[in-house]
């Protein structure tokens, strides 16, 4: 069934530009504008609508609900920021929000194996990166029985330890530096992987911190490849579906090209308006060309400014089909 997106905004130029962008980014979605005065005279216009993008200054959510059937309420997405002075959202931001709310951007289940491997390449700040990674872990926890997270980055870019790791009476795993050394010396048995993992409160397992900040970014690519291979083998021996999620940040593009090879799913986190950085776009394009067999997902981010009582992140998703170029 084709998704339908209604747009309520009196700015015809903005609506036309938004529809054009939606058609380009989401070709399977049908977008069309609706005038508020027309909706008032024909209240059944929203009955077949799955998504409604609306200008909060022109129509209130309460009024929209009066035109919807109780069992067929569309997904409501405001066109204006919810933070004063309520500027219009970036069009890319709106499109990505539609994709996210439509359930796109999830890590797919493995096709021919019990283990899925996903590499997340980050070009955004740590806070934005972690918002996405934790969202993916939580979303994947209902679809995968086991999740292991592997951080490949300098120590300064690594996420903070969960509070449970700092308990004096808690049992800490041997750090990943020891694991890398055993792999180099060929003293590692796959079944021993579990002794290097620690549980996160988010539902995944994570390797212990390295002894030195640069241990993971300076070790030989063959050692990292061996680590990934051994971890996949360990997960293959477990019951149910498993996910290995590697998060890569702050390393060279040359190493990124090498790291991509053993992964079947690739995510690229970039800031909004990444097209302004020609060199970064060229590098990302080269990565995508080299891995056309993977699903490429680009996650531009835009942080909302914190409200007085809380701080919220707005995630946006742009899906690039296999073999296509952005």
C-alpha positions as CSV (number, residue, x, y, z in Angstrom):
1,X,0.0,0.0,0.0
2,X,1.4,3.4,-1.0
3,X,2.0,5.9,1.8
4,X,0.2,9.2,1.5
5,X,1.4,12.5,2.9
6,X,-0.8,15.5,3.2
7,X,0.7,19.0,3.7
8,X,-1.2,21.9,5.3
9,X,0.7,25.2,4.7
10,X,-0.4,28.3,3.0
11,X,3.1,29.0,1.5
12,X,2.7,27.4,-1.9
13,X,6.4,27.7,-2.8
14,X,7.4,26.0,0.4
15,X,4.8,23.2,-0.1
16,X,5.9,22.7,-3.7
17,X,9.6,22.5,-2.7
18,X,8.8,20.1,0.1
19,X,6.7,17.9,-2.2
20,X,9.5,17.9,-4.8
21,X,12.0,16.8,-2.1
22,X,9.7,14.1,-0.8
23,X,9.2,12.7,-4.3
24,X,12.9,12.6,-4.8
25,X,13.8,11.0,-1.5
26,X,10.7,8.9,-1.0
27,X,9.5,7.8,-4.5
28,X,7.0,5.4,-3.0
29,X,5.2,8.1,-1.1
30,X,2.5,10.2,-2.6
31,X,2.5,13.8,-1.3
32,X,-0.2,16.5,-1.9
33,X,-1.1,19.9,-0.4
34,X,-4.4,20.6,1.4
35,X,-5.7,24.1,2.2
36,X,-7.2,24.6,5.6
37,X,-10.3,26.2,4.2
38,X,-10.8,23.2,1.8
39,X,-10.4,20.8,4.7
40,X,-13.1,22.7,6.6
41,X,-15.5,22.3,3.7
42,X,-14.5,18.7,2.8
43,X,-13.7,17.1,6.2
44,X,-13.1,13.6,4.8
45,X,-9.9,14.6,3.0
46,X,-7.7,13.1,5.7
47,X,-9.4,9.7,6.0
48,X,-6.8,8.0,3.7
49,X,-3.8,10.0,4.9
50,X,-1.0,8.2,6.7
51,X,1.2,11.3,7.4
52,X,0.1,14.9,7.9
53,X,2.7,17.7,7.8
54,X,1.1,20.8,9.2
55,X,1.9,24.4,10.1
56,X,1.1,24.8,13.8
57,X,0.3,28.5,13.3
58,X,-2.4,27.8,10.7
59,X,-4.1,24.8,12.2
60,X,-4.1,23.2,15.6
61,X,-3.7,19.5,16.4
62,X,-7.1,19.5,18.1
63,X,-8.8,20.8,14.9
64,X,-6.9,18.1,12.8
65,X,-8.2,15.4,15.1
66,X,-11.8,16.4,14.4
67,X,-11.3,15.5,10.7
68,X,-9.8,12.1,11.4
69,X,-11.5,8.8,12.1
70,X,-10.7,7.4,15.6
71,X,-9.1,4.3,14.2
72,X,-7.3,6.1,11.3
73,X,-5.3,8.9,12.8
74,X,-2.4,10.0,10.6
75,X,1.1,10.5,12.0
76,X,1.3,14.2,12.7
77,X,4.6,16.1,12.0
78,X,4.8,19.8,12.7
79,X,6.5,22.0,10.0
80,X,7.7,24.5,12.5
81,X,10.3,24.0,15.2
82,X,8.8,23.5,18.7
83,X,11.4,25.9,20.2
84,X,10.9,29.7,20.2
85,X,11.0,31.6,18.0
86,X,9.5,28.6,16.1
87,X,11.4,28.9,12.8
88,X,10.5,26.5,9.9
89,X,12.3,23.2,10.0
90,X,14.8,22.5,7.3
91,X,13.2,20.6,4.4
92,X,15.7,17.8,4.7
93,X,14.9,17.5,8.4
94,X,11.2,17.1,7.6
95,X,11.8,14.4,5.0
96,X,14.1,12.5,7.3
97,X,11.5,12.7,10.1
98,X,8.9,11.2,7.8
99,X,11.2,8.3,7.0
100,X,12.0,7.8,10.6
101,X,8.4,7.8,11.7
102,X,7.6,5.4,8.8
103,X,10.0,2.9,10.4
104,X,12.7,3.2,7.8
105,X,16.4,3.2,8.7
106,X,16.2,0.0,10.9
107,X,19.1,-2.4,10.8
108,X,17.8,-5.2,8.6
109,X,17.7,-8.8,9.7
110,X,20.3,-11.1,8.2
111,X,19.4,-12.8,4.9
112,X,21.5,-16.0,4.9
113,X,22.9,-16.2,8.4
114,X,22.0,-15.9,12.1
115,X,24.3,-12.9,12.4
116,X,24.0,-9.4,11.0
117,X,27.0,-7.1,10.9
118,X,26.6,-3.3,10.9
119,X,29.2,-0.6,10.6
120,X,28.2,2.9,11.7
121,X,30.6,5.6,10.4
122,X,30.2,8.8,12.3
123,X,31.0,12.3,11.1
124,X,28.8,14.0,13.7
125,X,29.6,15.1,17.3
126,X,29.7,12.4,20.0
127,X,26.3,13.4,21.5
128,X,24.5,13.1,18.2
129,X,26.3,9.8,17.4
130,X,25.3,8.2,20.7
131,X,21.7,9.4,20.3
132,X,21.5,7.4,17.0
133,X,23.5,4.4,18.3
134,X,21.4,3.9,21.4
135,X,18.2,4.4,19.4
136,X,19.4,1.6,17.0
137,X,20.3,-0.7,19.9
138,X,16.9,-0.2,21.6
139,X,15.1,-0.8,18.3
140,X,17.2,-3.8,17.5
141,X,16.7,-5.4,20.9
142,X,13.2,-6.5,19.9
143,X,14.5,-8.1,16.7
144,X,17.8,-9.6,17.7
145,X,18.5,-12.0,20.6
146,X,22.1,-10.9,21.1
147,X,23.8,-7.5,20.4
148,X,27.5,-6.8,20.7
149,X,28.8,-3.2,20.3
150,X,32.4,-2.6,19.2
151,X,33.8,0.9,19.3
152,X,36.6,1.6,16.9
153,X,37.8,5.1,17.8
154,X,40.2,7.1,19.9
155,X,39.5,6.9,23.7
156,X,38.5,10.6,23.8
157,X,35.6,9.9,21.4
158,X,34.3,6.8,23.3
159,X,31.0,7.0,25.2
160,X,31.1,7.2,28.9
161,X,30.9,4.0,30.9
162,X,27.4,3.1,32.1
163,X,27.0,3.9,35.9
164,X,26.9,0.1,36.6
165,X,30.4,-0.3,35.4
166,X,31.8,2.0,38.2
167,X,30.6,-0.1,41.1
168,X,33.6,-1.1,43.2
169,X,32.0,-4.5,43.9
170,X,31.2,-5.0,40.2
171,X,33.2,-7.4,38.1
172,X,35.0,-5.8,35.2
173,X,36.0,-7.6,32.0
174,X,39.6,-7.7,30.7
175,X,40.1,-4.7,28.5
176,X,40.0,-4.9,24.7
177,X,43.8,-4.1,24.6
178,X,44.4,-7.5,26.1
179,X,42.2,-9.1,23.6
180,X,44.0,-7.4,20.7
181,X,47.3,-8.6,22.0
182,X,46.1,-12.2,22.2
183,X,44.8,-12.0,18.7
184,X,48.2,-10.7,17.5
185,X,49.9,-13.5,19.3
186,X,47.4,-16.1,18.1
187,X,46.6,-17.1,21.7
188,X,42.8,-16.5,21.3
189,X,40.0,-19.0,21.3
190,X,36.7,-17.8,20.0
191,X,34.8,-19.1,23.0
192,X,36.9,-16.7,25.2
193,X,35.2,-13.6,23.5
194,X,32.6,-13.5,26.3
195,X,35.2,-12.8,29.0
196,X,36.0,-9.5,27.2
197,X,32.4,-8.3,27.1
198,X,30.4,-6.2,29.6
199,X,26.6,-5.7,29.7
200,X,25.2,-2.3,28.9
201,X,22.0,-1.1,30.5
202,X,20.7,-0.6,27.0
203,X,20.5,-4.3,26.2
204,X,23.7,-4.9,24.4
205,X,27.2,-6.2,25.3
206,X,30.2,-3.9,24.9
207,X,34.0,-4.6,24.9
208,X,35.9,-3.2,27.9
209,X,37.8,0.0,27.4
210,X,41.3,0.0,25.9
211,X,44.4,0.5,28.0
212,X,45.6,3.3,25.8
213,X,43.6,5.9,23.9
214,X,45.0,4.9,20.5
215,X,45.0,1.1,20.9
216,X,42.1,0.6,18.5
217,X,43.0,3.2,15.8
218,X,46.7,2.2,15.6
219,X,46.5,-1.6,15.7
220,X,47.0,-3.5,12.4
221,X,43.9,-3.8,10.2
222,X,44.5,-7.5,10.1
223,X,44.1,-7.6,13.9
224,X,40.8,-5.7,13.7
225,X,39.6,-8.0,10.9
226,X,40.4,-11.0,13.1
227,X,38.6,-9.5,16.0
228,X,35.5,-8.9,13.9
229,X,35.7,-12.4,12.4
230,X,36.1,-14.0,15.8
231,X,33.2,-12.1,17.3
232,X,30.9,-13.1,14.4
233,X,32.0,-16.7,14.9
234,X,31.2,-16.4,18.6
235,X,27.7,-15.0,17.8
236,X,27.1,-17.8,15.3
237,X,27.3,-20.3,18.1
238,X,24.6,-18.7,20.1
239,X,20.9,-19.4,19.7
240,X,18.7,-17.0,17.8
241,X,19.6,-13.9,15.8
242,X,22.6,-11.8,16.7
243,X,23.9,-8.4,15.7
244,X,27.5,-7.1,15.7
245,X,27.3,-3.3,15.7
246,X,30.7,-1.6,15.1
247,X,30.8,2.2,15.7
248,X,33.7,4.0,13.9
249,X,34.7,7.5,14.6
250,X,37.8,9.6,14.2
251,X,39.9,7.4,12.0
252,X,41.3,7.8,8.5
253,X,39.4,7.2,5.3
254,X,42.0,4.7,4.2
255,X,41.3,2.6,7.3
256,X,37.5,3.1,6.9
257,X,37.7,1.5,3.4
258,X,39.4,-1.6,4.9
259,X,36.9,-1.8,7.8
260,X,33.9,-1.7,5.6
261,X,34.7,-5.0,3.8
262,X,33.6,-7.5,6.4
263,X,30.3,-5.7,7.1
264,X,27.0,-6.3,5.3
265,X,25.2,-3.2,6.4
266,X,26.7,0.3,6.4
267,X,25.4,3.5,8.1
268,X,26.9,6.9,7.5
269,X,26.1,9.7,10.0
270,X,26.6,13.2,8.6
271,X,25.6,16.7,9.6
272,X,22.9,18.7,7.7
273,X,24.1,20.4,4.5
274,X,27.0,17.9,4.2
275,X,27.0,18.9,0.5
276,X,28.9,22.0,1.5
277,X,31.9,19.9,2.3
278,X,33.0,18.7,-1.1
279,X,35.9,16.7,0.2
280,X,33.8,14.8,2.7
281,X,31.1,14.2,0.0
282,X,33.7,12.7,-2.3
283,X,35.1,10.4,0.4
284,X,31.6,9.2,1.3
285,X,30.8,8.7,-2.4
286,X,33.9,6.6,-2.8
287,X,32.9,4.4,0.1
288,X,29.4,3.9,-1.4
289,X,30.9,3.0,-4.8
290,X,33.1,0.4,-3.2
291,X,30.3,-1.2,-1.3
292,X,27.3,-1.3,-3.6
293,X,26.3,-4.7,-2.3
294,X,25.4,-3.1,1.1
295,X,22.5,-1.0,2.1
296,X,23.7,2.6,2.7
297,X,21.8,4.8,5.1
298,X,22.7,8.4,5.6
299,X,21.6,10.0,8.9
300,X,21.9,13.8,8.9
301,X,21.3,15.2,12.3
302,X,20.0,18.5,13.7
303,X,20.1,19.1,17.4
304,X,17.2,21.1,18.8
305,X,18.1,23.7,21.3
306,X,17.3,22.4,24.8
307,X,14.0,23.5,26.2
308,X,13.9,24.9,29.8
309,X,12.8,21.6,31.3
310,X,14.5,19.0,29.1
311,X,16.8,18.5,26.1
312,X,15.7,16.7,23.0
313,X,17.4,15.5,19.9
314,X,15.8,15.4,16.5
315,X,17.0,12.6,14.3
316,X,16.7,12.6,10.6
317,X,17.1,9.7,8.2
318,X,17.8,9.6,4.5
319,X,17.8,6.2,2.9
320,X,20.0,5.5,-0.2
321,X,18.8,2.3,-2.0
322,X,21.4,-0.3,-2.9
323,X,23.5,0.7,-5.9
324,X,22.1,4.3,-5.9
325,X,24.1,7.4,-5.4
326,X,23.0,10.3,-3.3
